């Protein structure tokens, strides 16, 4: 897998898994941009999702990894930005499909919901799978340009 810059962030409930995933990324030669949190003290997950958005917008990282207790809240917060395609995954098939069909640029995990080995495997699949394009490209474009609502 070629080396790249990956941003990683979590709330307190995802801190332990974030540390493990960070180590796995570094062992694969990736540059890791750690956006926090830096310990198990209670914090608000939207703050870390928004830090991820900033890191991707500023091109400090090519892709991102987010972790909270369930993975749900942090993925919702990240997906508020039209250029973020954050996918909450629970297995390697989900990680593969998120990349192949949705061109996901952020992978999300529930630190209280997924085993460490499964999460590491999902991360590897996510980082090594290419977007298929083709019939999926137009759909992904629509994700970044939602129609105005009244």
N, CA, C and O atoms as a GROMACS GRO file, in nm:
protein
  600
    1UNK      N    1   0.085  -0.117   0.000
    1UNK     CA    2   0.000   0.000   0.000
    1UNK      C    3   0.090   0.124   0.000
    1UNK      O    4   0.179   0.134   0.084
    2UNK      N    5   0.067   0.218  -0.092
    2UNK     CA    6   0.149   0.338  -0.094
    2UNK      C    7   0.122   0.425   0.028
    2UNK      O    8   0.010   0.428   0.081
    3UNK      N    9   0.224   0.495   0.072
    3UNK     CA   10   0.213   0.582   0.188
    3UNK      C   11   0.132   0.706   0.152
    3UNK      O   12   0.142   0.758   0.041
    4UNK      N   13   0.053   0.752   0.247
    4UNK     CA   14  -0.025   0.873   0.229
    4UNK      C   15  -0.046   0.939   0.364
    4UNK      O   16  -0.008   0.885   0.468
    5UNK      N   17  -0.108   1.055   0.361
    5UNK     CA   18  -0.136   1.129   0.483
    5UNK      C   19  -0.282   1.102   0.523
    5UNK      O   20  -0.374   1.127   0.446
    6UNK      N   21  -0.299   1.050   0.643
    6UNK     CA   22  -0.431   1.012   0.694
    6UNK      C   23  -0.456   1.088   0.823
    6UNK      O   24  -0.375   1.083   0.916
    7UNK      N   25  -0.569   1.159   0.829
    7UNK     CA   26  -0.608   1.226   0.953
    7UNK      C   27  -0.691   1.128   1.036
    7UNK      O   28  -0.767   1.049   0.982
    8UNK      N   29  -0.674   1.135   1.166
    8UNK     CA   30  -0.748   1.047   1.256
    8UNK      C   31  -0.795   1.127   1.376
    8UNK      O   32  -0.722   1.213   1.427
    9UNK      N   33  -0.918   1.099   1.421
    9UNK     CA   34  -0.973   1.172   1.536
    9UNK      C   35  -1.079   1.085   1.603
    9UNK      O   36  -1.137   0.995   1.541
   10UNK      N   37  -1.102   1.113   1.729
   10UNK     CA   38  -1.204   1.040   1.804
   10UNK      C   39  -1.252   1.124   1.921
   10UNK      O   40  -1.191   1.224   1.959
   11UNK      N   41  -1.364   1.080   1.976
   11UNK     CA   42  -1.404   1.133   2.105
   11UNK      C   43  -1.347   1.040   2.212
   11UNK      O   44  -1.267   0.951   2.183
   12UNK      N   45  -1.387   1.061   2.336
   12UNK     CA   46  -1.335   0.981   2.446
   12UNK      C   47  -1.369   0.832   2.434
   12UNK      O   48  -1.288   0.747   2.470
   13UNK      N   49  -1.487   0.802   2.382
   13UNK     CA   50  -1.529   0.661   2.371
   13UNK      C   51  -1.454   0.587   2.261
   13UNK      O   52  -1.448   0.464   2.262
   14UNK      N   53  -1.398   0.661   2.167
   14UNK     CA   54  -1.322   0.600   2.060
   14UNK      C   55  -1.173   0.610   2.076
   14UNK      O   56  -1.098   0.563   1.991
   15UNK      N   57  -1.129   0.673   2.185
   15UNK     CA   58  -0.986   0.701   2.204
   15UNK      C   59  -0.898   0.576   2.195
   15UNK      O   60  -0.796   0.577   2.127
   16UNK      N   61  -0.938   0.470   2.263
   16UNK     CA   62  -0.854   0.350   2.265
   16UNK      C   63  -0.839   0.290   2.125
   16UNK      O   64  -0.728   0.254   2.085
   17UNK      N   65  -0.949   0.278   2.051
   17UNK     CA   66  -0.943   0.224   1.916
   17UNK      C   67  -0.865   0.319   1.825
   17UNK      O   68  -0.791   0.273   1.738
   18UNK      N   69  -0.881   0.448   1.843
   18UNK     CA   70  -0.806   0.545   1.763
   18UNK      C   71  -0.656   0.523   1.779
   18UNK      O   72  -0.582   0.527   1.681
   19UNK      N   73  -0.613   0.500   1.900
   19UNK     CA   74  -0.470   0.479   1.924
   19UNK      C   75  -0.420   0.354   1.851
   19UNK      O   76  -0.311   0.355   1.794
   20UNK      N   77  -0.499   0.248   1.854
   20UNK     CA   78  -0.461   0.124   1.785
   20UNK      C   79  -0.456   0.146   1.635
   20UNK      O   80  -0.362   0.101   1.568
   21UNK      N   81  -0.556   0.213   1.581
   21UNK     CA   82  -0.560   0.239   1.437
   21UNK      C   83  -0.446   0.331   1.395
   21UNK      O   84  -0.388   0.314   1.288
   22UNK      N   85  -0.414   0.428   1.478
   22UNK     CA   86  -0.301   0.516   1.449
   22UNK      C   87  -0.172   0.436   1.437
   22UNK      O   88  -0.094   0.455   1.344
   23UNK      N   89  -0.151   0.346   1.532
   23UNK     CA   90  -0.031   0.262   1.529
   23UNK      C   91  -0.028   0.176   1.402
   23UNK      O   92   0.077   0.162   1.340
   24UNK      N   93  -0.141   0.120   1.364
   24UNK     CA   94  -0.147   0.037   1.243
   24UNK      C   95  -0.114   0.120   1.119
   24UNK      O   96  -0.045   0.073   1.029
   25UNK      N   97  -0.162   0.242   1.114
   25UNK     CA   98  -0.132   0.331   1.001
   25UNK      C   99   0.017   0.363   0.995
   25UNK      O  100   0.079   0.358   0.889
   26UNK      N  101   0.074   0.396   1.110
   26UNK     CA  102   0.217   0.430   1.114
   26UNK      C  103   0.302   0.310   1.075
   26UNK      O  104   0.403   0.327   1.006
   27UNK      N  105   0.264   0.190   1.118
   27UNK     CA  106   0.338   0.070   1.081
   27UNK      C  107   0.335   0.044   0.930
   27UNK      O  108   0.426  -0.018   0.876
   28UNK      N  109   0.231   0.092   0.862
   28UNK     CA  110   0.220   0.078   0.717
   28UNK      C  111   0.289   0.193   0.644
   28UNK      O  112   0.287   0.197   0.520
   29UNK      N  113   0.349   0.285   0.718
   29UNK     CA  114   0.425   0.394   0.657
   29UNK      C  115   0.346   0.519   0.625
   29UNK      O  116   0.395   0.608   0.556
   30UNK      N  117   0.223   0.528   0.674
   30UNK     CA  118   0.143   0.648   0.651
   30UNK      C  119   0.185   0.760   0.745
   30UNK      O  120   0.228   0.735   0.858
   31UNK      N  121   0.173   0.881   0.698
   31UNK     CA  122   0.186   0.997   0.784
   31UNK      C  123   0.050   1.017   0.850
   31UNK      O  124  -0.052   1.027   0.782
   32UNK      N  125   0.048   1.022   0.982
   32UNK     CA  126  -0.077   1.034   1.055
   32UNK      C  127  -0.090   1.174   1.114
   32UNK      O  128   0.000   1.222   1.183
   33UNK      N  129  -0.202   1.238   1.086
   33UNK     CA  130  -0.235   1.368   1.143
   33UNK      C  131  -0.338   1.340   1.252
   33UNK      O  132  -0.455   1.319   1.224
   34UNK      N  133  -0.292   1.341   1.377
   34UNK     CA  134  -0.379   1.309   1.490
   34UNK      C  135  -0.447   1.437   1.537
   34UNK      O  136  -0.381   1.530   1.583
   35UNK      N  137  -0.578   1.441   1.524
   35UNK     CA  138  -0.658   1.558   1.557
   35UNK      C  139  -0.719   1.551   1.697
   35UNK      O  140  -0.799   1.636   1.734
   36UNK      N  141  -0.682   1.448   1.773
   36UNK     CA  142  -0.734   1.433   1.908
   36UNK      C  143  -0.853   1.338   1.910
   36UNK      O  144  -0.894   1.287   1.805
   37UNK      N  145  -0.906   1.316   2.019
   37UNK     CA  146  -0.878   1.363   2.151
   37UNK      C  147  -0.753   1.291   2.204
   37UNK      O  148  -0.708   1.192   2.146
   38UNK      N  149  -0.700   1.342   2.311
   38UNK     CA  150  -0.574   1.291   2.362
   38UNK      C  151  -0.587   1.210   2.490
   38UNK      O  152  -0.489   1.189   2.561
   39UNK      N  153  -0.709   1.164   2.519
   39UNK     CA  154  -0.728   1.084   2.639
   39UNK      C  155  -0.874   1.048   2.658
   39UNK      O  156  -0.958   1.083   2.575
   40UNK      N  157  -0.905   0.977   2.766
   40UNK     CA  158  -1.040   0.927   2.787
   40UNK      C  159  -1.138   1.025   2.854
   40UNK      O  160  -1.251   0.987   2.883
   41UNK      N  161  -1.096   1.149   2.878
   41UNK     CA  162  -1.188   1.246   2.939
   41UNK      C  163  -1.297   1.284   2.840
   41UNK      O  164  -1.272   1.297   2.720
   42UNK      N  165  -1.418   1.302   2.889
   42UNK     CA  166  -1.535   1.329   2.806
   42UNK      C  167  -1.518   1.454   2.720
   42UNK      O  168  -1.481   1.561   2.769
   43UNK      N  169  -1.547   1.438   2.591
   43UNK     CA  170  -1.544   1.547   2.493
   43UNK      C  171  -1.664   1.531   2.400
   43UNK      O  172  -1.734   1.430   2.407
   44UNK      N  173  -1.687   1.628   2.315
   44UNK     CA  174  -1.800   1.625   2.222
   44UNK      C  175  -1.754   1.581   2.084
   44UNK      O  176  -1.668   1.645   2.023
   45UNK      N  177  -1.810   1.471   2.034
   45UNK     CA  178  -1.766   1.414   1.905
   45UNK      C  179  -1.780   1.510   1.787
   45UNK      O  180  -1.698   1.502   1.696
   46UNK      N  181  -1.880   1.600   1.781
   46UNK     CA  182  -1.885   1.689   1.663
   46UNK      C  183  -1.759   1.772   1.646
   46UNK      O  184  -1.718   1.801   1.534
   47UNK      N  185  -1.696   1.811   1.756
   47UNK     CA  186  -1.574   1.892   1.747
   47UNK      C  187  -1.466   1.819   1.670
   47UNK      O  188  -1.389   1.882   1.596
   48UNK      N  189  -1.458   1.688   1.686
   48UNK     CA  190  -1.353   1.610   1.620
   48UNK      C  191  -1.390   1.578   1.475
   48UNK      O  192  -1.302   1.567   1.390
   49UNK      N  193  -1.517   1.564   1.448
   49UNK     CA  194  -1.560   1.549   1.308
   49UNK      C  195  -1.531   1.678   1.232
   49UNK      O  196  -1.484   1.673   1.118
   50UNK      N  197  -1.558   1.791   1.293
   50UNK     CA  198  -1.534   1.920   1.225
   50UNK      C  199  -1.384   1.945   1.208
   50UNK      O  200  -1.343   2.006   1.110
   51UNK      N  201  -1.302   1.898   1.301
   51UNK     CA  202  -1.157   1.908   1.284
   51UNK      C  203  -1.113   1.824   1.165
   51UNK      O  204  -1.022   1.862   1.091
   52UNK      N  205  -1.177   1.709   1.146
   52UNK     CA  206  -1.146   1.624   1.030
   52UNK      C  207  -1.182   1.695   0.900
   52UNK      O  208  -1.104   1.693   0.805
   53UNK      N  209  -1.298   1.756   0.896
   53UNK     CA  210  -1.340   1.830   0.778
   53UNK      C  211  -1.236   1.935   0.743
   53UNK      O  212  -1.197   1.950   0.627
   54UNK      N  213  -1.190   2.007   0.843
   54UNK     CA  214  -1.089   2.111   0.822
   54UNK      C  215  -0.959   2.052   0.768
   54UNK      O  216  -0.899   2.109   0.676
   55UNK      N  217  -0.916   1.940   0.823
   55UNK     CA  218  -0.791   1.877   0.779
   55UNK      C  219  -0.800   1.832   0.633
   55UNK      O  220  -0.702   1.843   0.559
   56UNK      N  221  -0.914   1.782   0.592
   56UNK     CA  222  -0.930   1.740   0.453
   56UNK      C  223  -0.944   1.862   0.361
   56UNK      O  224  -0.888   1.863   0.251
   57UNK      N  225  -1.017   1.963   0.405
   57UNK     CA  226  -1.031   2.086   0.326
   57UNK      C  227  -0.896   2.155   0.306
   57UNK      O  228  -0.868   2.206   0.197
   58UNK      N  229  -0.815   2.157   0.411
   58UNK     CA  230  -0.684   2.224   0.406
   58UNK      C  231  -0.577   2.138   0.340
   58UNK      O  232  -0.462   2.181   0.327
   59UNK      N  233  -0.613   2.017   0.299
   59UNK     CA  234  -0.522   1.922   0.234
   59UNK      C  235  -0.408   1.878   0.324
   59UNK      O  236  -0.300   1.840   0.277
   60UNK      N  237  -0.432   1.882   0.458
   60UNK     CA  238  -0.334   1.826   0.550
   60UNK      C  239  -0.338   1.674   0.547
   60UNK      O  240  -0.244   1.608   0.589
   61UNK      N  241  -0.449   1.620   0.495
   61UNK     CA  242  -0.464   1.475   0.484
   61UNK      C  243  -0.546   1.443   0.360
   61UNK      O  244  -0.627   1.523   0.314
   62UNK      N  245  -0.523   1.322   0.306
   62UNK     CA  246  -0.595   1.276   0.188
   62UNK      C  247  -0.725   1.206   0.225
   62UNK      O  248  -0.825   1.218   0.155
   63UNK      N  249  -0.723   1.134   0.336
   63UNK     CA  250  -0.841   1.062   0.385
   63UNK      C  251  -0.844   1.072   0.536
   63UNK      O  252  -0.751   1.120   0.599
   64UNK      N  253  -0.957   1.025   0.593
   64UNK     CA  254  -0.973   1.035   0.736
   64UNK      C  255  -1.031   0.912   0.802
   64UNK      O  256  -1.095   0.829   0.738
   65UNK      N  257  -1.006   0.903   0.932
   65UNK     CA  258  -1.058   0.797   1.018
   65UNK      C  259  -1.119   0.865   1.140
   65UNK      O  260  -1.054   0.945   1.207
   66UNK      N  261  -1.246   0.831   1.167
   66UNK     CA  262  -1.315   0.888   1.283
   66UNK      C  263  -1.370   0.775   1.370
   66UNK      O  264  -1.416   0.673   1.318
   67UNK      N  265  -1.365   0.795   1.503
   67UNK     CA  266  -1.414   0.694   1.596
   67UNK      C  267  -1.488   0.763   1.710
   67UNK      O  268  -1.437   0.857   1.771
   68UNK      N  269  -1.609   0.715   1.738
   68UNK     CA  270  -1.679   0.752   1.861
   68UNK      C  271  -1.735   0.624   1.920
   68UNK      O  272  -1.701   0.516   1.872
   69UNK      N  273  -1.817   0.631   2.020
   69UNK     CA  274  -1.866   0.510   2.085
   69UNK      C  275  -1.940   0.417   1.990
   69UNK      O  276  -1.909   0.298   1.984
   70UNK      N  277  -2.036   0.469   1.916
   70UNK     CA  278  -2.114   0.388   1.822
   70UNK      C  279  -2.070   0.408   1.678
   70UNK      O  280  -2.098   0.325   1.592
   71UNK      N  281  -2.002   0.519   1.650
   71UNK     CA  282  -1.966   0.556   1.514
   71UNK      C  283  -2.076   0.635   1.446
   71UNK      O  284  -2.052   0.697   1.342
   72UNK      N  285  -2.194   0.634   1.502
   72UNK     CA  286  -2.309   0.699   1.438
   72UNK      C  287  -2.299   0.851   1.446
   72UNK      O  288  -2.305   0.919   1.344
   73UNK      N  289  -2.283   0.904   1.565
   73UNK     CA  290  -2.283   1.049   1.583
   73UNK      C  291  -2.171   1.117   1.506
   73UNK      O  292  -2.194   1.219   1.441
   74UNK      N  293  -2.052   1.061   1.512
   74UNK     CA  294  -1.938   1.124   1.447
   74UNK      C  295  -1.951   1.117   1.295
   74UNK      O  296  -1.904   1.207   1.224
   75UNK      N  297  -2.014   1.010   1.243
   75UNK     CA  298  -2.035   1.002   1.098
   75UNK      C  299  -2.142   1.101   1.053
   75UNK      O  300  -2.130   1.161   0.946
   76UNK      N  301  -2.246   1.119   1.133
   76UNK     CA  302  -2.348   1.219   1.100
   76UNK      C  303  -2.285   1.358   1.097
   76UNK      O  304  -2.310   1.435   1.004
   77UNK      N  305  -2.206   1.389   1.197
   77UNK     CA  306  -2.142   1.522   1.202
   77UNK      C  307  -2.051   1.544   1.082
   77UNK      O  308  -2.054   1.651   1.021
   78UNK      N  309  -1.972   1.445   1.047
   78UNK     CA  310  -1.880   1.460   0.933
   78UNK      C  311  -1.955   1.477   0.802
   78UNK      O  312  -1.914   1.555   0.716
   79UNK      N  313  -2.065   1.405   0.787
   79UNK     CA  314  -2.141   1.411   0.662
   79UNK      C  315  -2.221   1.539   0.645
   79UNK      O  316  -2.290   1.554   0.544
   80UNK      N  317  -2.214   1.630   0.738
   80UNK     CA  318  -2.278   1.761   0.723
   80UNK      C  319  -2.210   1.843   0.614
   80UNK      O  320  -2.270   1.934   0.556
   81UNK      N  321  -2.084   1.812   0.586
   81UNK     CA  322  -2.007   1.884   0.486
   81UNK      C  323  -2.026   1.816   0.350
   81UNK      O  324  -2.011   1.694   0.340
   82UNK      N  325  -2.059   1.893   0.246
   82UNK     CA  326  -2.092   1.829   0.118
   82UNK      C  327  -1.979   1.752   0.051
   82UNK      O  328  -2.006   1.663  -0.030
   83UNK      N  329  -1.854   1.782   0.081
   83UNK     CA  330  -1.744   1.708   0.017
   83UNK      C  331  -1.695   1.590   0.100
   83UNK      O  332  -1.605   1.517   0.058
   84UNK      N  333  -1.753   1.570   0.216
   84UNK     CA  334  -1.716   1.456   0.300
   84UNK      C  335  -1.814   1.342   0.272
   84UNK      O  336  -1.936   1.360   0.271
   85UNK      N  337  -1.757   1.226   0.250
   85UNK     CA  338  -1.836   1.104   0.234
   85UNK      C  339  -1.785   1.006   0.339
   85UNK      O  340  -1.698   0.924   0.313
   86UNK      N  341  -1.843   1.018   0.459
   86UNK     CA  342  -1.800   0.938   0.574
   86UNK      C  343  -1.887   0.814   0.583
   86UNK      O  344  -2.010   0.824   0.586
   87UNK      N  345  -1.824   0.697   0.587
   87UNK     CA  346  -1.896   0.571   0.591
   87UNK      C  347  -1.870   0.500   0.723
   87UNK      O  348  -1.755   0.471   0.758
   88UNK      N  349  -1.976   0.472   0.796
   88UNK     CA  350  -1.968   0.391   0.917
   88UNK      C  351  -1.966   0.245   0.872
   88UNK      O  352  -2.061   0.198   0.809
   89UNK      N  353  -1.860   0.174   0.906
   89UNK     CA  354  -1.848   0.035   0.863
   89UNK      C  355  -1.833  -0.059   0.982
   89UNK      O  356  -1.786  -0.021   1.090
   90UNK      N  357  -1.874  -0.183   0.957
   90UNK     CA  358  -1.868  -0.286   1.060
   90UNK      C  359  -1.793  -0.410   1.013
   90UNK      O  360  -1.765  -0.500   1.092
   91UNK      N  361  -1.761  -0.414   0.883
   91UNK     CA  362  -1.690  -0.529   0.828
   91UNK      C  363  -1.617  -0.487   0.701
   91UNK      O  364  -1.638  -0.377   0.650
   92UNK      N  365  -1.531  -0.575   0.651
   92UNK     CA  366  -1.448  -0.541   0.536
   92UNK      C  367  -1.530  -0.524   0.408
   92UNK      O  368  -1.490  -0.446   0.321
   93UNK      N  369  -1.642  -0.594   0.395
   93UNK     CA  370  -1.727  -0.573   0.277
   93UNK      C  371  -1.782  -0.430   0.276
   93UNK      O  372  -1.784  -0.366   0.171
   94UNK      N  373  -1.826  -0.382   0.390
   94UNK     CA  374  -1.872  -0.244   0.399
   94UNK      C  375  -1.762  -0.145   0.364
   94UNK      O  376  -1.788  -0.046   0.296
   95UNK      N  377  -1.640  -0.171   0.411
   95UNK     CA  378  -1.527  -0.083   0.380
   95UNK      C  379  -1.499  -0.083   0.230
   95UNK      O  380  -1.474   0.022   0.171
   96UNK      N  381  -1.503  -0.201   0.170
   96UNK     CA  382  -1.478  -0.213   0.026
   96UNK      C  383  -1.585  -0.140  -0.055
   96UNK      O  384  -1.554  -0.065  -0.147
   97UNK      N  385  -1.711  -0.162  -0.021
   97UNK     CA  386  -1.820  -0.099  -0.095
   97UNK      C  387  -1.820   0.052  -0.076
   97UNK      O  388  -1.854   0.126  -0.169
   98UNK      N  389  -1.784   0.098   0.042
   98UNK     CA  390  -1.778   0.243   0.067
   98UNK      C  391  -1.681   0.311  -0.029
   98UNK      O  392  -1.706   0.422  -0.075
   99UNK      N  393  -1.571   0.244  -0.057
   99UNK     CA  394  -1.472   0.299  -0.152
   99UNK      C  395  -1.515   0.276  -0.296
   99UNK      O  396  -1.516   0.370  -0.376
  100UNK      N  397  -1.549   0.153  -0.331
  100UNK     CA  398  -1.579   0.120  -0.471
  100UNK      C  399  -1.700   0.197  -0.524
  100UNK      O  400  -1.694   0.249  -0.635
  101UNK      N  401  -1.806   0.204  -0.448
  101UNK     CA  402  -1.931   0.262  -0.498
  101UNK      C  403  -1.957   0.405  -0.454
  101UNK      O  404  -2.026   0.479  -0.524
  102UNK      N  405  -1.903   0.444  -0.340
  102UNK     CA  406  -1.934   0.576  -0.284
  102UNK      C  407  -1.815   0.670  -0.277
  102UNK      O  408  -1.831   0.786  -0.237
  103UNK      N  409  -1.698   0.623  -0.314
  103UNK     CA  410  -1.576   0.704  -0.306
  103UNK      C  411  -1.563   0.770  -0.169
  103UNK      O  412  -1.525   0.887  -0.159
  104UNK      N  413  -1.594   0.695  -0.065
  104UNK     CA  414  -1.585   0.747   0.072
  104UNK      C  415  -1.443   0.796   0.098
  104UNK      O  416  -1.346   0.730   0.062
  105UNK      N  417  -1.432   0.911   0.162
  105UNK     CA  418  -1.302   0.964   0.196
  105UNK      C  419  -1.275   0.964   0.346
  105UNK      O  420  -1.167   1.002   0.391
  106UNK      N  421  -1.373   0.920   0.423
  106UNK     CA  422  -1.358   0.906   0.568
  106UNK      C  423  -1.424   0.774   0.608
  106UNK      O  424  -1.536   0.744   0.567
  107UNK      N  425  -1.354   0.696   0.688
  107UNK     CA  426  -1.409   0.574   0.744
  107UNK      C  427  -1.437   0.598   0.892
  107UNK      O  428  -1.356   0.657   0.962
  108UNK      N  429  -1.552   0.550   0.937
  108UNK     CA  430  -1.593   0.570   1.077
  108UNK      C  431  -1.614   0.436   1.145
  108UNK      O  432  -1.660   0.339   1.084
  109UNK      N  433  -1.579   0.433   1.272
  109UNK     CA  434  -1.594   0.313   1.353
  109UNK      C  435  -1.661   0.347   1.486
  109UNK      O  436  -1.651   0.458   1.536
  110UNK      N  437  -1.729   0.248   1.539
  110UNK     CA  438  -1.782   0.255   1.675
  110UNK      C  439  -1.686   0.184   1.768
  110UNK      O  440  -1.675   0.062   1.764
  111UNK      N  441  -1.617   0.258   1.850
  111UNK     CA  442  -1.519   0.200   1.940
  111UNK      C  443  -1.578   0.098   2.036
  111UNK      O  444  -1.507   0.009   2.084
  112UNK      N  445  -1.707   0.111   2.066
  112UNK     CA  446  -1.774   0.017   2.155
  112UNK      C  447  -1.849  -0.092   2.078
  112UNK      O  448  -1.916  -0.176   2.138
  113UNK      N  449  -1.836  -0.089   1.945
  113UNK     CA  450  -1.918  -0.176   1.861
  113UNK      C  451  -1.840  -0.276   1.777
  113UNK      O  452  -1.897  -0.374   1.729
  114UNK      N  453  -1.711  -0.253   1.758
  114UNK     CA  454  -1.634  -0.335   1.665
  114UNK      C  455  -1.507  -0.386   1.734
  114UNK      O  456  -1.449  -0.318   1.817
  115UNK      N  457  -1.467  -0.505   1.698
  115UNK     CA  458  -1.343  -0.561   1.751
  115UNK      C  459  -1.222  -0.496   1.687
  115UNK      O  460  -1.229  -0.449   1.573
  116UNK      N  461  -1.114  -0.493   1.758
  116UNK     CA  462  -0.992  -0.427   1.712
  116UNK      C  463  -0.942  -0.489   1.581
  116UNK      O  464  -0.910  -0.417   1.487
  117UNK      N  465  -0.934  -0.620   1.574
  117UNK     CA  466  -0.882  -0.686   1.453
  117UNK      C  467  -0.970  -0.659   1.333
  117UNK      O  468  -0.920  -0.639   1.222
  118UNK      N  469  -1.100  -0.658   1.353
  118UNK     CA  470  -1.192  -0.628   1.243
  118UNK      C  471  -1.173  -0.484   1.197
  118UNK      O  472  -1.171  -0.457   1.077
  119UNK      N  473  -1.160  -0.392   1.291
  119UNK     CA  474  -1.140  -0.252   1.256
  119UNK      C  475  -1.010  -0.232   1.177
  119UNK      O  476  -1.010  -0.160   1.077
  120UNK      N  477  -0.903  -0.295   1.219
  120UNK     CA  478  -0.775  -0.284   1.148
  120UNK      C  479  -0.788  -0.340   1.007
  120UNK      O  480  -0.737  -0.281   0.912
  121UNK      N  481  -0.857  -0.453   0.992
  121UNK     CA  482  -0.880  -0.512   0.861
  121UNK      C  483  -0.963  -0.418   0.773
  121UNK      O  484  -0.931  -0.397   0.656
  122UNK      N  485  -1.069  -0.363   0.829
  122UNK     CA  486  -1.153  -0.268   0.754
  122UNK      C  487  -1.072  -0.148   0.707
  122UNK      O  488  -1.088  -0.103   0.594
  123UNK      N  489  -0.986  -0.096   0.793
  123UNK     CA  490  -0.904   0.019   0.757
  123UNK      C  491  -0.811  -0.015   0.641
  123UNK      O  492  -0.796   0.065   0.549
  124UNK      N  493  -0.750  -0.132   0.645
  124UNK     CA  494  -0.662  -0.177   0.537
  124UNK      C  495  -0.739  -0.185   0.405
  124UNK      O  496  -0.691  -0.138   0.302
  125UNK      N  497  -0.856  -0.245   0.408
  125UNK     CA  498  -0.939  -0.257   0.287
  125UNK      C  499  -0.978  -0.119   0.236
  125UNK      O  500  -0.970  -0.092   0.116
  126UNK      N  501  -1.019  -0.032   0.326
  126UNK     CA  502  -1.060   0.104   0.290
  126UNK      C  503  -0.947   0.178   0.218
  126UNK      O  504  -0.970   0.246   0.118
  127UNK      N  505  -0.826   0.164   0.268
  127UNK     CA  506  -0.713   0.239   0.212
  127UNK      C  507  -0.659   0.179   0.083
  127UNK      O  508  -0.591   0.249   0.008
  128UNK      N  509  -0.688   0.055   0.056
  128UNK     CA  510  -0.632  -0.010  -0.063
  128UNK      C  511  -0.734  -0.030  -0.175
  128UNK      O  512  -0.698  -0.076  -0.283
  129UNK      N  513  -0.858   0.004  -0.150
  129UNK     CA  514  -0.963  -0.014  -0.251
  129UNK      C  515  -0.982   0.115  -0.329
  129UNK      O  516  -0.988   0.224  -0.272
  130UNK      N  517  -0.991   0.101  -0.460
  130UNK     CA  518  -1.011   0.217  -0.548
  130UNK      C  519  -1.159   0.237  -0.579
  130UNK      O  520  -1.238   0.143  -0.577
  131UNK      N  521  -1.195   0.361  -0.606
  131UNK     CA  522  -1.329   0.397  -0.650
  131UNK      C  523  -1.348   0.345  -0.792
  131UNK      O  524  -1.263   0.367  -0.878
  132UNK      N  525  -1.460   0.277  -0.818
  132UNK     CA  526  -1.486   0.220  -0.949
  132UNK      C  527  -1.524   0.324  -1.054
  132UNK      O  528  -1.504   0.302  -1.173
  133UNK      N  529  -1.580   0.437  -1.011
  133UNK     CA  530  -1.626   0.536  -1.108
  133UNK      C  531  -1.743   0.481  -1.187
  133UNK      O  532  -1.834   0.420  -1.131
  134UNK      N  533  -1.741   0.504  -1.318
  134UNK     CA  534  -1.848   0.454  -1.403
  134UNK      C  535  -1.984   0.501  -1.357
  134UNK      O  536  -2.005   0.620  -1.333
  135UNK      N  537  -2.077   0.407  -1.346
  135UNK     CA  538  -2.214   0.441  -1.310
  135UNK      C  539  -2.225   0.506  -1.172
  135UNK      O  540  -2.324   0.572  -1.142
  136UNK      N  541  -2.122   0.487  -1.089
  136UNK     CA  542  -2.125   0.544  -0.954
  136UNK      C  543  -2.082   0.691  -0.951
  136UNK      O  544  -2.116   0.762  -0.857
  137UNK      N  545  -2.010   0.735  -1.050
  137UNK     CA  546  -1.954   0.871  -1.049
  137UNK      C  547  -2.061   0.978  -1.041
  137UNK      O  548  -2.048   1.073  -0.963
  138UNK      N  549  -2.165   0.965  -1.120
  138UNK     CA  550  -2.273   1.064  -1.118
  138UNK      C  551  -2.343   1.070  -0.983
  138UNK      O  552  -2.382   1.177  -0.937
  139UNK      N  553  -2.359   0.955  -0.922
  139UNK     CA  554  -2.424   0.948  -0.791
  139UNK      C  555  -2.339   1.017  -0.685
  139UNK      O  556  -2.391   1.089  -0.599
  140UNK      N  557  -2.208   0.994  -0.691
  140UNK     CA  558  -2.118   1.058  -0.595
  140UNK      C  559  -2.119   1.210  -0.615
  140UNK      O  560  -2.116   1.285  -0.518
  141UNK      N  561  -2.123   1.254  -0.739
  141UNK     CA  562  -2.132   1.398  -0.766
  141UNK      C  563  -2.257   1.457  -0.702
  141UNK      O  564  -2.253   1.566  -0.645
  142UNK      N  565  -2.367   1.386  -0.712
  142UNK     CA  566  -2.492   1.433  -0.651
  142UNK      C  567  -2.481   1.445  -0.500
  142UNK      O  568  -2.544   1.532  -0.440
  143UNK      N  569  -2.401   1.359  -0.436
  143UNK     CA  570  -2.382   1.369  -0.292
  143UNK      C  571  -2.320   1.501  -0.252
  143UNK      O  572  -2.350   1.554  -0.145
  144UNK      N  573  -2.234   1.554  -0.337
  144UNK     CA  574  -2.166   1.681  -0.307
  144UNK      C  575  -2.247   1.803  -0.348
  144UNK      O  576  -2.210   1.915  -0.314
  145UNK      N  577  -2.355   1.782  -0.418
  145UNK     CA  578  -2.437   1.894  -0.467
  145UNK      C  579  -2.584   1.865  -0.446
  145UNK      O  580  -2.658   1.849  -0.543
  146UNK      N  581  -2.629   1.859  -0.323
  146UNK     CA  582  -2.770   1.829  -0.301
  146UNK      C  583  -2.859   1.942  -0.353
  146UNK      O  584  -2.819   2.058  -0.350
  147UNK      N  585  -2.978   1.908  -0.400
  147UNK     CA  586  -3.068   2.013  -0.448
  147UNK      C  587  -3.115   2.100  -0.334
  147UNK      O  588  -3.123   2.056  -0.219
  148UNK      N  589  -3.145   2.224  -0.367
  148UNK     CA  590  -3.198   2.317  -0.266
  148UNK      C  591  -3.336   2.269  -0.223
  148UNK      O  592  -3.415   2.220  -0.304
  149UNK      N  593  -3.366   2.284  -0.094
  149UNK     CA  594  -3.497   2.248  -0.043
  149UNK      C  595  -3.575   2.374  -0.010
  149UNK      O  596  -3.517   2.480   0.017
  150UNK      N  597  -3.704   2.362  -0.012
  150UNK     CA  598  -3.787   2.480   0.019
  150UNK      C  599  -3.850   2.469   0.154
  150UNK      O  600  -3.922   2.559   0.195
   0.00000   0.00000   0.00000
